[in-house]
Amino acid sequence: MFKLNEHGTTVKTELLAGLTTFLTMVYIVVVNPIILSDAGVPFEQVFTATIIAAVVGTLWMGLFANYPIAIAPGMGMNAYFAYSVVGSHGGITYETAFAAVFISGLLFVVLSLTPLREKLIEAIPENLKHGISAGIGLFIAFIGLRLTGIIAADPSNLVKLGDLTSPSALLALFGLAVTIILMVRGINGALFIGMVITGLVALFTGQLSFKEGFIGMPSMPDGLVALNPITALGDVVSYGLYAVVFSFLLVTLFDTTGTMVGVAQQAGLMKGNKMPRARQALLADSVATSIGAMAGTSPTSAYIESSTGVAAGGRTGLTSVTVAVLFIIAAFFGPLVSAVSGISAITAPSLIIVGCLMMQNAAKINWNELDEAFPAFLIILTMPLTSSIATGIALGFVSYPLVKIARGRYKEIHPLVYIFAVLFLYQLLFLPH
């Protein structure tokens, strides 16, 4: 079913890759409820909705698209939902905001059923694709460094070296050393083994504890939040949430497309300039966004942490199915998941190492042609600095036509690149992002 032999992988490798991906992204089932609870959504509601959206999207990706890419509510979009949509629009309740997410999800499904998104993948210039992959690598490495305190905030320079003697930084540095030694020694499952060893050290040093126990039953206090498309559309029109719907649509479109291209390139699954079974893959996050909004969570996205599973050998949808099954199990182990995902030093070493592996795409960029190199460089630079995959892609798309036109090579550009350059420029200048 998953064509394991064709992809040069085994059941054991795929299961281990799925476990690795799950461990690096399971933090979302705790972080997402914390962020959305600031908008008034009950914690238990978002916890369960997050798992429902992740299971639906990731299962779809595994079973229909056969890609080792996991789907879950996206970081960034949840903060935009909580603080920009609910927080700044007067009189907007979270139920109304979910109506906007629901409508954007349905539009997303329609777009995914058309050739547009597949054409978009083909239209992205080759050097921009390499820039996206390398930029994602820097971004996730930066996340790992920041979450563990190895990199800290600085009032003058924005970031600085953190306190390396802090328990979190020491644990992360230990985990990084162990994992990289396992990697260079060619040990199978090095990323996962590194996490296990780091977790055991965290347990024995008192950083990891299970005070709340291990098991908890999932619940949805408010039931389904958005269900009727007509009612949801009415809410969008009544409150004038057109810009909100457009922002959700544009950002999730490119966030997911960029991540899918980056992870597929890393896994060697791209066929030239095309992504096989692209429509099925792109439907995964659009369907998950719609169902997630019904249950009570912000838009979903393909997860950059999927690259850790690919680094562990994942090449097929069996990796994704494994992730989905683990999310289902996690629904009944809320306290346990909360405790482990709360210690970022356990998973941060994997993020840093995978960031290194993804940077190899920078070597494929044509640095001798400035009109090709500069937009790719802008993507690589701005993804970690803005903490947004979509913003990095936006700046790359805006700059690419400009430098091509300046060089008199405007005919080389796909018409879709021009269209999205204008849309991105409008979004960057006039809409929240």
Phi, psi and chi 1 to 4 in degrees:
 res  aa     phi    psi   chi1   chi2   chi3   chi4
   1 MET       -  -42.8  177.5  179.3  178.6      -
   2 PHE   -96.1   -1.0  -62.0  103.6      -      -
   3 LYS    54.7   52.7  -59.5  179.4  179.6  176.3
   4 LEU   -62.1  -45.7  -59.5  179.6      -      -
   5 ASN   -62.3  -41.1  -68.4  -24.7      -      -
   6 GLU   -60.5  -33.6 -175.8 -179.8  -44.4      -
   7 HIS   -95.0    5.0  -70.2   91.4      -      -
   8 GLY    65.6   41.5      -      -      -      -
   9 THR  -136.6  175.6 -175.3      -      -      -
  10 THR  -131.7  166.1   64.2      -      -      -
  11 VAL   -59.1  -45.1  171.2      -      -      -
  12 LYS   -59.3  -44.8  180.0 -177.8  176.2 -178.5
  13 THR   -63.0  -43.2  -60.5      -      -      -
  14 GLU   -65.4  -41.4  -64.7  -68.8  -58.8      -
  15 LEU   -64.4  -42.5  -64.9  179.2      -      -
  16 LEU   -66.3  -38.4 -166.6   58.7      -      -
  17 ALA   -64.4  -41.9      -      -      -      -
  18 GLY   -61.8  -42.3      -      -      -      -
  19 LEU   -63.2  -39.5 -172.8   56.2      -      -
  20 THR   -64.8  -47.7  -57.7      -      -      -
  21 THR   -59.4  -45.6  -64.2      -      -      -
  22 PHE   -58.3  -45.4  173.3   76.3      -      -
  23 LEU   -66.4  -30.9  -71.3  173.0      -      -
  24 THR   -81.9  -17.1   54.5      -      -      -
  25 MET  -117.2   -3.2   66.1  177.8  -72.8      -
  26 VAL   -67.6  -14.6   68.8      -      -      -
  27 TYR   -55.6  -25.1   66.6   84.8      -      -
  28 ILE   -62.7  -29.1 -167.1   61.5      -      -
  29 VAL   -72.1  -12.7  -57.6      -      -      -
  30 VAL  -105.7  -45.0  177.0      -      -      -
  31 VAL   -67.0  -41.4  174.6      -      -      -
  32 ASN   -60.3  -48.2 -159.7   41.0      -      -
  33 PRO   -61.5  -35.8  -25.6   35.4      -      -
  34 ILE   -62.9  -44.1  -70.4  172.5      -      -
  35 ILE   -69.4  -48.1  -68.6  174.4      -      -
  36 LEU   -71.8  -21.6  -66.5 -170.1      -      -
  37 SER   -66.0  -23.1   61.5      -      -      -
  38 ASP   -67.8  -18.4  -73.6  -14.8      -      -
  39 ALA   -94.6    3.8      -      -      -      -
  40 GLY    96.6   -0.2      -      -      -      -
  41 VAL   -77.4  130.2 -165.6      -      -      -
  42 PRO   -57.1  138.4  -23.5   33.2      -      -
  43 PHE   -55.5  -46.6 -174.7   96.2      -      -
  44 GLU   -63.2  -35.9  -63.6   82.5    1.2      -
  45 GLN   -59.9  -50.1  178.9   89.5   24.4      -
  46 VAL   -70.4  -36.6 -172.9      -      -      -
  47 PHE   -56.6  -49.7  176.6   82.3      -      -
  48 THR   -69.8  -41.9  -55.2      -      -      -
  49 ALA   -63.5  -37.6      -      -      -      -
  50 THR   -60.6  -44.2  -60.3      -      -      -
  51 ILE   -68.3  -40.4  -71.2  174.6      -      -
  52 ILE   -60.2  -47.8  -70.2  172.6      -      -
  53 ALA   -62.9  -42.0      -      -      -      -
  54 ALA   -65.5  -42.3      -      -      -      -
  55 VAL   -65.9  -47.0  169.2      -      -      -
  56 VAL   -62.1  -50.2  168.8      -      -      -
  57 GLY   -65.9  -42.9      -      -      -      -
  58 THR   -72.8  -37.7  -52.9      -      -      -
  59 LEU   -63.3  -42.8  -92.5 -177.4      -      -
  60 TRP   -59.4  -45.4 -170.7  -65.2      -      -
  61 MET   -60.9  -41.8 -177.6   67.7   74.9      -
  62 GLY   -74.0  -44.2      -      -      -      -
  63 LEU   -82.2  -36.2  -64.3  175.3      -      -
  64 PHE  -101.8  -30.0  -62.2  115.7      -      -
  65 ALA  -105.5  -19.6      -      -      -      -
  66 ASN    58.1   45.3 -161.3   24.0      -      -
  67 TYR  -117.4  146.4  -80.9  109.4      -      -
  68 PRO   -85.0   49.8   33.1  -35.7      -      -
  69 ILE  -118.9  128.7  -60.1  172.4      -      -
  70 ALA   -96.7  148.4      -      -      -      -
  71 ILE  -118.4  139.7  -57.1  -72.8      -      -
  72 ALA  -164.1  165.4      -      -      -      -
  73 PRO   -53.1  132.1  -29.7   37.9      -      -
  74 GLY   -82.8  140.0      -      -      -      -
  75 MET   -70.4  142.0  -70.6  -64.4  -66.5      -
  76 GLY   101.5  -54.1      -      -      -      -
  77 MET   -67.4  -34.2  -81.1  -72.8   92.9      -
  78 ASN   -67.7  -37.9   48.9   12.7      -      -
  79 ALA   -68.4  -40.8      -      -      -      -
  80 TYR   -60.1  -43.0  170.9   58.1      -      -
  81 PHE   -60.2  -49.3  177.4   96.8      -      -
  82 ALA   -73.1  -40.0      -      -      -      -
  83 TYR  -106.4  -25.4  -53.1  121.4      -      -
  84 SER  -101.0  -37.8  -64.8      -      -      -
  85 VAL   -84.8  -61.1 -180.0      -      -      -
  86 VAL   -72.3  -38.9  178.6      -      -      -
  87 GLY   -73.1  -32.6      -      -      -      -
  88 SER  -111.1  -15.4   62.9      -      -      -
  89 HIS   -88.9  113.9  -74.4   68.2      -      -
  90 GLY   -59.7  130.4      -      -      -      -
  91 GLY    78.8    5.3      -      -      -      -
  92 ILE   -85.8  120.2  -64.0  -66.8      -      -
  93 THR   -89.4  166.7   63.2      -      -      -
  94 TYR   -66.7  -28.6   69.7   81.6      -      -
  95 GLU   -63.0  -41.0  -69.3   92.9  -14.8      -
  96 THR   -67.1  -40.1  -56.8      -      -      -
  97 ALA   -63.2  -37.4      -      -      -      -
  98 PHE   -66.2  -27.1  -82.5  129.4      -      -
  99 ALA   -62.7  -39.4      -      -      -      -
 100 ALA   -66.1  -40.2      -      -      -      -
 101 VAL   -63.7  -41.9  177.9      -      -      -
 102 PHE   -61.5  -46.0 -172.9   42.8      -      -
 103 ILE   -65.6  -42.2  -66.8  -60.4      -      -
 104 SER   -64.2  -34.8   70.0      -      -      -
 105 GLY   -65.4  -42.4      -      -      -      -
 106 LEU   -65.9  -40.9  -67.3  178.3      -      -
 107 LEU   -62.7  -36.5  -69.5  173.1      -      -
 108 PHE   -62.2  -42.2 -148.1    9.0      -      -
 109 VAL   -62.7  -45.5  170.8      -      -      -
 110 VAL   -59.9  -45.9  172.6      -      -      -
 111 LEU   -60.3  -39.3  -88.8  179.3      -      -
 112 SER   -70.4  -24.1  -61.0      -      -      -
 113 LEU   -81.5  -15.7  -71.9  170.2      -      -
 114 THR   -91.3  167.0   68.3      -      -      -
 115 PRO   -72.2   -6.1  -15.1   28.5      -      -
 116 LEU   -56.5  -49.5  176.5   64.1      -      -
 117 ARG   -69.3  -35.7  -74.8 -172.2   74.5 -176.8
 118 GLU   -65.3  -42.7  -71.1 -176.0   64.0      -
 119 LYS   -62.1  -34.3  -65.9  -68.3 -177.2 -173.7
 120 LEU   -63.9  -42.8 -179.1   59.4      -      -
 121 ILE   -60.0  -42.6  -69.9  176.3      -      -
 122 GLU   -70.3  -29.5  -63.5  170.3   22.0      -
 123 ALA   -77.5  -23.9      -      -      -      -
 124 ILE   -63.8  120.4  -60.3  174.5      -      -
 125 PRO   -55.7  146.1  -24.4   34.0      -      -
 126 GLU   -55.1  -44.2 -162.4   66.4   26.3      -
 127 ASN   -67.8  -30.3  -76.4  -69.3      -      -
 128 LEU   -68.9  -36.5  -69.4 -165.5      -      -
 129 LYS   -61.5  -43.3  -74.1  178.4 -179.7  172.6
 130 HIS   -64.8  -38.2  -63.6  -42.1      -      -
 131 GLY   -64.7  -38.6      -      -      -      -
 132 ILE   -62.3  -46.5  -70.9  168.1      -      -
 133 SER   -61.9  -46.7  -62.7      -      -      -
 134 ALA   -66.8  -38.6      -      -      -      -
 135 GLY   -63.7  -41.4      -      -      -      -
 136 ILE   -61.3  -39.9  -71.3  172.6      -      -
 137 GLY   -59.7  -47.5      -      -      -      -
 138 LEU   -62.7  -40.2  -89.0 -172.5      -      -
 139 PHE   -61.7  -48.8 -178.5   27.6      -      -
 140 ILE   -71.8  -29.9   63.5  174.0      -      -
 141 ALA   -65.9  -41.6      -      -      -      -
 142 PHE   -62.8  -39.6  177.8   68.4      -      -
 143 ILE   -58.7  -46.8  -70.4  172.5      -      -
 144 GLY   -60.7  -42.5      -      -      -      -
 145 LEU   -67.7  -39.0  -66.8  169.9      -      -
 146 ARG   -73.1  -44.2  179.9  174.7   57.2   81.1
 147 LEU   -63.6  -27.7  -70.3  176.9      -      -
 148 THR   -95.8   -1.5   53.2      -      -      -
 149 GLY    83.8    4.2      -      -      -      -
 150 ILE   -66.5  -36.3  -64.2  174.1      -      -
 151 ILE  -111.2  132.6  -64.7  -67.3      -      -
 152 ALA  -125.7  164.0      -      -      -      -
 153 ALA   -70.6  148.2      -      -      -      -
 154 ASP  -138.4  129.5 -178.6   79.2      -      -
 155 PRO   -65.4  -26.6   20.8  -31.4      -      -
 156 SER   -93.2  -47.2  -58.8      -      -      -
 157 ASN  -109.2   12.2  -62.2  -43.5      -      -
 158 LEU    72.1  -49.7  -63.3 -178.3      -      -
 159 VAL  -133.8  156.0  -67.7      -      -      -
 160 LYS  -154.2  173.0   64.7  178.0 -178.7 -179.3
 161 LEU   -68.6  132.0 -174.3   65.5      -      -
 162 GLY   -82.8 -170.3      -      -      -      -
 163 ASP   -81.1  103.2  179.0    9.3      -      -
 164 LEU   -73.0   -7.4  -61.7 -174.9      -      -
 165 THR   -94.2   -1.7   62.1      -      -      -
 166 SER   -69.4  150.3   68.9      -      -      -
 167 PRO   -55.3  -41.2  -26.4   34.8      -      -
 168 SER   -66.1  -45.1  177.9      -      -      -
 169 ALA   -66.2  -42.5      -      -      -      -
 170 LEU   -62.0  -43.3  -76.7  173.2      -      -
 171 LEU   -64.3  -42.2 -178.4   62.5      -      -
 172 ALA   -64.9  -41.9      -      -      -      -
 173 LEU   -66.0  -37.8  -69.4  171.3      -      -
 174 PHE   -63.0  -48.2  167.6   79.4      -      -
 175 GLY   -62.0  -37.8      -      -      -      -
 176 LEU   -64.9  -43.3 -175.8   59.4      -      -
 177 ALA   -63.9  -46.3      -      -      -      -
 178 VAL   -62.0  -46.7  168.3      -      -      -
 179 THR   -66.8  -41.5  -51.1      -      -      -
 180 ILE   -69.2  -33.1 -161.1   67.2      -      -
 181 ILE   -64.6  -43.4  -71.4  170.4      -      -
 182 LEU   -63.2  -38.5  -67.5  171.9      -      -
 183 MET   -65.9  -49.4  -72.0  -75.9  -73.5      -
 184 VAL   -70.4  -21.7  -62.4      -      -      -
 185 ARG   -82.0   -4.7  -64.1  -70.0  -62.8  174.6
 186 GLY    74.5   27.3      -      -      -      -
 187 ILE   -75.5  126.6  -55.3  -62.8      -      -
 188 ASN   -63.8  136.4  -69.2  -30.8      -      -
 189 GLY    74.3   25.1      -      -      -      -
 190 ALA   -57.3  -42.3      -      -      -      -
 191 LEU   -63.1  -44.5  -67.3  173.9      -      -
 192 PHE   -68.6  -44.3  174.2   64.6      -      -
 193 ILE   -60.3  -40.0  -65.2  169.9      -      -
 194 GLY   -60.2  -40.1      -      -      -      -
 195 MET   -65.6  -42.3  -78.9 -171.5 -124.6      -
 196 VAL   -62.3  -46.9  171.0      -      -      -
 197 ILE   -62.8  -43.5  -66.4  172.4      -      -
 198 THR   -63.9  -39.8  -51.1      -      -      -
 199 GLY   -63.0  -40.3      -      -      -      -
 200 LEU   -65.0  -41.0  -70.8  172.6      -      -
 201 VAL   -63.2  -41.1  171.7      -      -      -
 202 ALA   -61.8  -37.5      -      -      -      -
 203 LEU   -66.8  -45.5 -174.4   62.9      -      -
 204 PHE   -74.0  -22.7  -70.9  124.0      -      -
 205 THR   -94.3    3.5   56.1      -      -      -
 206 GLY    84.0    2.9      -      -      -      -
 207 GLN   -77.2  -29.5  -65.8 -176.8   59.3      -
 208 LEU  -110.3  124.1  176.4   61.7      -      -
 209 SER  -142.5  162.2   61.4      -      -      -
 210 PHE  -124.7   58.7  -56.7  100.1      -      -
 211 LYS   -65.5  -30.2  -64.0  176.2 -177.9  176.3
 212 GLU   -88.9    5.2  -58.1  -63.7  -36.7      -
 213 GLY    88.2 -157.6      -      -      -      -
 214 PHE  -124.1  -32.6  -62.8   93.2      -      -
 215 ILE  -114.8  140.9  -60.0  174.2      -      -
 216 GLY  -154.6  136.9      -      -      -      -
 217 MET   -79.3  133.5  -68.1  -62.1  -67.7      -
 218 PRO   -72.2  151.4   26.3  -33.3      -      -
 219 SER  -150.6  157.4   64.5      -      -      -
 220 MET  -127.8   91.8  -67.7  177.6   63.8      -
 221 PRO   -55.2  -37.1  -23.9   33.3      -      -
 222 ASP   -97.6    4.6  -70.4   -8.7      -      -
 223 GLY    63.3 -148.7      -      -      -      -
 224 LEU   -78.4  131.2  -67.3  177.3      -      -
 225 VAL   -86.0  -47.9 -179.5      -      -      -
 226 ALA  -120.6  131.5      -      -      -      -
 227 LEU  -139.6  -40.9 -173.0   58.8      -      -
 228 ASN   -97.1  114.9 -171.0  -30.3      -      -
 229 PRO   -59.4  -34.9  -21.1   31.4      -      -
 230 ILE   -65.5  -44.5  -54.9  -59.6      -      -
 231 THR   -64.4  -42.8  -55.3      -      -      -
 232 ALA   -62.5  -42.5      -      -      -      -
 233 LEU   -64.1  -37.8 -175.7   60.4      -      -
 234 GLY   -60.9  -41.0      -      -      -      -
 235 ASP   -63.9  -41.8  -72.4  -18.8      -      -
 236 VAL   -61.5  -44.1  169.0      -      -      -
 237 VAL   -68.2  -44.7  173.0      -      -      -
 238 SER   -60.2  -40.7  -60.6      -      -      -
 239 TYR   -99.2    4.3  -70.2   93.2      -      -
 240 GLY    60.6   44.4      -      -      -      -
 241 LEU   -91.3   31.7  -62.0  177.9      -      -
 242 TYR   -63.8  -43.2  -51.3  110.4      -      -
 243 ALA   -64.5  -35.6      -      -      -      -
 244 VAL   -65.3  -46.4  173.2      -      -      -
 245 VAL   -60.8  -43.6  171.1      -      -      -
 246 PHE   -63.2  -42.2  177.5   72.0      -      -
 247 SER   -64.0  -46.8  -70.3      -      -      -
 248 PHE   -57.6  -44.7  -82.3  139.8      -      -
 249 LEU   -65.5  -49.1 -171.5   60.2      -      -
 250 LEU   -68.0  -44.5 -166.1   60.9      -      -
 251 VAL   -68.1  -46.0  172.7      -      -      -
 252 THR   -66.9  -34.3   48.8      -      -      -
 253 LEU   -57.6  -49.1  171.0   66.1      -      -
 254 PHE   -86.3  -30.0  -86.2   87.0      -      -
 255 ASP   -59.1  -50.5 -153.5    1.5      -      -
 256 THR   -70.2  -44.6  -67.2      -      -      -
 257 THR   -60.3  -44.4  -57.1      -      -      -
 258 GLY   -62.8  -43.9      -      -      -      -
 259 THR   -65.3  -43.5  -58.7      -      -      -
 260 MET   -60.5  -44.6  -76.4 -174.7 -173.8      -
 261 VAL   -62.6  -44.0  168.1      -      -      -
 262 GLY   -62.2  -46.8      -      -      -      -
 263 VAL   -70.1  -40.3  175.4      -      -      -
 264 ALA   -64.1  -37.7      -      -      -      -
 265 GLN   -64.8  -43.5  -87.8 -164.8  -34.8      -
 266 GLN   -60.6  -37.8 -178.5 -163.6   -1.4      -
 267 ALA   -83.1   -4.2      -      -      -      -
 268 GLY    71.8   29.7      -      -      -      -
 269 LEU  -100.0   -6.5  -60.5  173.9      -      -
 270 MET   -74.9  140.2  -65.2  -71.9  -74.1      -
 271 LYS  -107.4   91.3  -58.4  -64.5 -177.5 -176.0
 272 GLY    67.4 -118.5      -      -      -      -
 273 ASN   -98.6    5.4 -155.4   33.0      -      -
 274 LYS  -114.9  154.9  -64.2 -173.2  176.9 -177.0
 275 MET  -112.4  108.4 -174.4  175.3  174.5      -
 276 PRO   -57.2  146.7  -21.8   32.9      -      -
 277 ARG    54.5   36.2  -53.9  174.7  -55.5  -77.9
 278 ALA   -62.1  -40.4      -      -      -      -
 279 ARG   -62.0  -44.5 -177.1  170.8  -62.8 -176.6
 280 GLN   -63.4  -38.8  -64.9   91.6  -37.3      -
 281 ALA   -66.4  -42.4      -      -      -      -
 282 LEU   -72.5  -27.0  -63.8  166.7      -      -
 283 LEU   -68.4  -26.5  -89.9  171.0      -      -
 284 ALA   -57.6  -48.9      -      -      -      -
 285 ASP   -79.3  -28.8   67.2  -52.5      -      -
 286 SER   -70.2  -40.8   50.5      -      -      -
 287 VAL   -65.7  -42.1  169.9      -      -      -
 288 ALA   -64.4  -36.0      -      -      -      -
 289 THR   -63.2  -43.7  -68.4      -      -      -
 290 SER   -64.8  -47.6  -59.0      -      -      -
 291 ILE   -68.8  -36.8  -68.4  177.1      -      -
 292 GLY   -62.3  -40.0      -      -      -      -
 293 ALA   -65.2  -37.9      -      -      -      -
 294 MET   -62.1  -39.8  -68.0  168.0   63.3      -
 295 ALA   -80.2  -30.2      -      -      -      -
 296 GLY   121.6   47.9      -      -      -      -
 297 THR  -145.0  163.6 -173.4      -      -      -
 298 SER   -74.2  173.4   47.4      -      -      -
 299 PRO   -57.0  148.3  -26.3   35.1      -      -
 300 THR   -92.6  167.7   60.8      -      -      -
 301 SER  -155.4  158.3  177.0      -      -      -
 302 ALA   -67.4  139.1      -      -      -      -
 303 TYR   -95.8  128.3 -104.2   58.5      -      -
 304 ILE   -63.3  -23.1   52.0  177.0      -      -
 305 GLU   -65.5  -13.8  -74.6   83.6   -5.4      -
 306 SER   -58.1  -25.1  -57.8      -      -      -
 307 SER   -64.9  -23.6   53.8      -      -      -
 308 THR   -69.7  -37.5   60.3      -      -      -
 309 GLY   -66.8  -38.5      -      -      -      -
 310 VAL   -63.9  -42.0  169.7      -      -      -
 311 ALA   -63.1  -28.1      -      -      -      -
 312 ALA   -83.8    1.2      -      -      -      -
 313 GLY   111.9   -2.6      -      -      -      -
 314 GLY   -65.5  130.5      -      -      -      -
 315 ARG  -135.1   -8.1  -67.7  -66.5 -180.0  -85.7
 316 THR  -133.0  179.1   73.6      -      -      -
 317 GLY   -66.7  -14.7      -      -      -      -
 318 LEU   -63.3  -32.2 -176.2   54.0      -      -
 319 THR   -60.9  -45.8  -66.2      -      -      -
 320 SER   -65.9  -41.8  -61.9      -      -      -
 321 VAL   -61.1  -39.1  171.4      -      -      -
 322 THR   -61.1  -44.1  -56.4      -      -      -
 323 VAL   -60.2  -45.3  174.4      -      -      -
 324 ALA   -61.8  -43.7      -      -      -      -
 325 VAL   -62.3  -41.0  169.9      -      -      -
 326 LEU   -66.0  -34.0  -70.5  171.2      -      -
 327 PHE   -65.7  -39.2  -93.5  112.5      -      -
 328 ILE   -61.4  -45.1  -65.9  172.0      -      -
 329 ILE   -62.5  -39.8  -64.8  170.8      -      -
 330 ALA   -60.9  -27.6      -      -      -      -
 331 ALA   -59.3  -27.2      -      -      -      -
 332 PHE  -100.6    2.8  -60.1   93.2      -      -
 333 PHE  -128.8   45.8  -70.6   88.4      -      -
 334 GLY   -51.6  -50.8      -      -      -      -
 335 PRO   -61.5  -40.6  -24.8   35.0      -      -
 336 LEU   -65.2  -47.2  172.8   64.2      -      -
 337 VAL   -61.4  -41.8  168.8      -      -      -
 338 SER   -60.5  -41.9  178.2      -      -      -
 339 ALA   -66.7  -47.4      -      -      -      -
 340 VAL   -70.2  -45.3  174.0      -      -      -
 341 SER   -70.0  -17.1   62.4      -      -      -
 342 GLY   -74.6  -14.1      -      -      -      -
 343 ILE  -103.2   91.0  -50.2  -61.5      -      -
 344 SER   -64.9  -23.2   54.9      -      -      -
 345 ALA   -65.5  -18.1      -      -      -      -
 346 ILE   -72.1  -39.8  -65.8  174.3      -      -
 347 THR  -101.3  -17.6   55.1      -      -      -
 348 ALA   -58.0  -40.9      -      -      -      -
 349 PRO   -56.3  -37.9  -28.5   37.3      -      -
 350 SER   -64.5  -40.5  -69.7      -      -      -
 351 LEU   -63.0  -42.0  -63.3  179.3      -      -
 352 ILE   -65.8  -45.2  -64.0  167.2      -      -
 353 ILE   -66.5  -42.1  -68.3  169.7      -      -
 354 VAL   -65.0  -35.2  169.9      -      -      -
 355 GLY   -57.4  -41.5      -      -      -      -
 356 CYS   -62.2  -44.3  168.7      -      -      -
 357 LEU   -64.1  -36.5  -62.8  175.6      -      -
 358 MET   -76.5  -19.1  -65.2 -170.7   74.1      -
 359 MET   -69.2  -12.8  -83.3  -58.4  -65.7      -
 360 GLN   -61.8  -21.3   64.8 -178.4  -46.5      -
 361 ASN   -66.8  -22.3  -71.5  -77.4      -      -
 362 ALA   -63.3  -28.9      -      -      -      -
 363 ALA   -70.0  -18.8      -      -      -      -
 364 LYS   -87.8   -7.9  -58.6  173.6 -175.2  175.7
 365 ILE   -73.8  140.2  -64.0  169.9      -      -
 366 ASN   -79.3   86.0 -176.1    4.4      -      -
 367 TRP   -72.9  -13.4  -65.4  105.0      -      -
 368 ASN   -78.2  -17.4  -64.4  -39.5      -      -
 369 GLU  -109.7  108.6  -58.8  -78.2  -13.2      -
 370 LEU   -63.2  -32.6 -167.9   58.3      -      -
 371 ASP   -70.2  -18.7   54.8  -31.8      -      -
 372 GLU   -94.0  -37.6  -68.7  -74.0  -18.4      -
 373 ALA   -75.7  -41.7      -      -      -      -
 374 PHE   -63.9  -47.2 -178.5   74.8      -      -
 375 PRO   -59.5  -39.3  -24.4   36.0      -      -
 376 ALA   -64.4  -42.7      -      -      -      -
 377 PHE   -60.6  -40.7  164.6   74.1      -      -
 378 LEU   -62.2  -39.1 -155.7   56.1      -      -
 379 ILE   -63.1  -48.8  -69.0  172.5      -      -
 380 ILE   -60.7  -40.6  -64.5  170.5      -      -
 381 LEU   -69.6  -44.2  179.2   69.3      -      -
 382 THR   -87.2  -22.3   54.3      -      -      -
 383 MET   -56.7  -53.8  -87.1 -170.2 -169.8      -
 384 PRO   -71.2  -32.4   21.9  -31.0      -      -
 385 LEU   -73.3  -27.9  -66.4 -177.3      -      -
 386 THR  -101.9   -3.6   61.9      -      -      -
 387 SER    54.3   39.1  -66.2      -      -      -
 388 SER  -149.9  120.3  169.5      -      -      -
 389 ILE   -64.4  -44.3  -65.7  171.2      -      -
 390 ALA   -63.8  -38.4      -      -      -      -
 391 THR   -66.8  -40.7  -60.6      -      -      -
 392 GLY   -60.3  -45.0      -      -      -      -
 393 ILE   -63.6  -41.4  -66.7  172.6      -      -
 394 ALA   -58.1  -47.4      -      -      -      -
 395 LEU   -66.0  -34.9  -68.1  169.4      -      -
 396 GLY   -65.7  -42.3      -      -      -      -
 397 PHE   -68.2  -35.0 -100.0   74.6      -      -
 398 VAL   -72.2  -41.5  170.4      -      -      -
 399 SER   -76.4  -30.9   61.3      -      -      -
 400 TYR   -59.1  -51.7 -169.0   81.8      -      -
 401 PRO   -63.4  -34.4  -19.2   31.4      -      -
 402 LEU   -61.5  -48.4  -67.9  177.4      -      -
 403 VAL   -71.9  -30.8  -67.5      -      -      -
 404 LYS   -68.4  -41.9  -76.5  -67.5 -175.9 -178.3
 405 ILE   -63.7  -42.2  -69.5  169.9      -      -
 406 ALA   -60.2  -31.2      -      -      -      -
 407 ARG   -91.0   -1.4 -163.3  172.3  175.7 -172.6
 408 GLY    77.6   21.4      -      -      -      -
 409 ARG  -114.6   34.4  -60.8  170.0   68.6  172.6
 410 TYR   -65.9  -22.1   56.1   90.0      -      -
 411 LYS   -72.4  -15.7  -69.1 -177.5  179.2  178.6
 412 GLU   -76.7  -14.0  -63.7  178.2    6.5      -
 413 ILE   -89.1  134.1  -55.2  172.1      -      -
 414 HIS   -66.1  138.6 -164.9  -72.8      -      -
 415 PRO   -53.5  -34.1  -26.4   33.6      -      -
 416 LEU   -61.7  -32.3  -82.5  177.4      -      -
 417 VAL   -65.0  -40.5  175.7      -      -      -
 418 TYR   -62.5  -45.2  -76.6  115.7      -      -
 419 ILE   -60.9  -48.4  -66.9  169.8      -      -
 420 PHE   -73.8  -24.4  -80.9  101.2      -      -
 421 ALA   -62.6  -42.9      -      -      -      -
 422 VAL   -66.2  -44.6  172.6      -      -      -
 423 LEU   -61.8  -43.2  -68.9  174.8      -      -
 424 PHE   -66.4  -39.7  -89.9  127.9      -      -
 425 LEU   -62.0  -42.2 -174.6   61.2      -      -
 426 TYR   -62.2  -44.3  176.4   78.3      -      -
 427 GLN   -65.1  -43.3 -168.0 -131.8    1.8      -
 428 LEU   -64.5  -34.8  -71.2  170.6      -      -
 429 LEU   -85.8  -36.0  -65.0  177.0      -      -
 430 PHE  -120.7  -13.0  -57.5  111.2      -      -
 431 LEU  -116.8  154.6  -63.8  177.1      -      -
 432 PRO   -64.9  144.6  -17.3   29.2      -      -
 433 HIS  -153.3      -   48.1   83.5      -      -
